[in-house]
Amino acid sequence: MGENMDEITILIIEDDEDIRESVKILLENEGFHVIEADNGMDGLHQISEDTDLVILDIMMPGISGIKTCEQIRKISYVPILFLTAKSSENDKIIGFTVGADDYLAKPFNPLEAVARVNSNIRRFYALGTAELSSDILTVRDLELDPEGCVLKKNGEPIELTSVEYRIMELFMKHPGKVFTKQQIYEQGWGDTYVVADNNIMVCISKLRAKLDEDPAAYIRTIRGLGYRLEK
């Protein structure tokens, strides 16, 4: 990812031409380089190492946004921002389950859209460029390699989104320590914590499923306080 805004490339995958063009104009006015695709298959063909963020509509003919997200996650950890008319908790959970990083419901506020795009790019950029320790973090049968940004269990890699990685890094640096929702949110999302935000619950649930069939095997809920990684 480039350090200058004009080097940041955003791919919009949206079948509605009016919405696609309005988002493109909005982002280009902010100085981003924008690429368009009107369907999931075309969007998948346009994903490259230069793609810094994907804005993806859930409801599309042909390959749905959910299926497109699943395919993107097989080849890239690029931040994915779901753009959809749906705003129910179930839709959010489905989106985060298949690898989305954030969620924006239509109709959206332009200022909120730009803020979410900037937030996800900052978070991803910080993850990829921050000075990292070369020491492998080990907790039980989990190993986290800060240089390669890879988590392994018994030597087998576990696929994580950038948010999940940052949360696991926080836990594994301090096993046994209880972290509040605010601390986890600010580490994972890089934003100020919103009390009503359910993203933490969804993200922790996803992490637990990836780590073990037993939800409490690694990450324990400390009622009224937060979460901790069991030693």
GIDA-V297881 format. One record per run of one state. SS is the DSSP state (@ for helix, = for strand, . for the rest). FROM is the first residue (numbers start at 1). LEN is the number of residues. If there is no record, write none. Layout:
BEGIN
ss & from & len
SS & FROM & LEN
SS & FROM & LEN
END
This chain:
BEGIN
ss & from & len
. & 1 & 4
@ & 5 & 3
. & 8 & 1
= & 9 & 5
. & 14 & 3
@ & 17 & 13
. & 30 & 3
= & 33 & 5
. & 38 & 2
@ & 40 & 7
. & 47 & 4
= & 51 & 7
. & 58 & 7
@ & 65 & 9
. & 74 & 5
= & 79 & 6
. & 85 & 4
@ & 89 & 9
. & 98 & 4
= & 102 & 4
. & 106 & 4
@ & 110 & 20
. & 130 & 6
= & 136 & 4
. & 140 & 2
= & 142 & 4
. & 146 & 4
= & 150 & 4
. & 154 & 2
= & 156 & 3
. & 159 & 3
@ & 162 & 12
. & 174 & 5
= & 179 & 1
. & 180 & 1
@ & 181 & 8
. & 189 & 10
@ & 199 & 13
. & 212 & 7
= & 219 & 4
. & 223 & 3
= & 226 & 4
. & 230 & 2
END
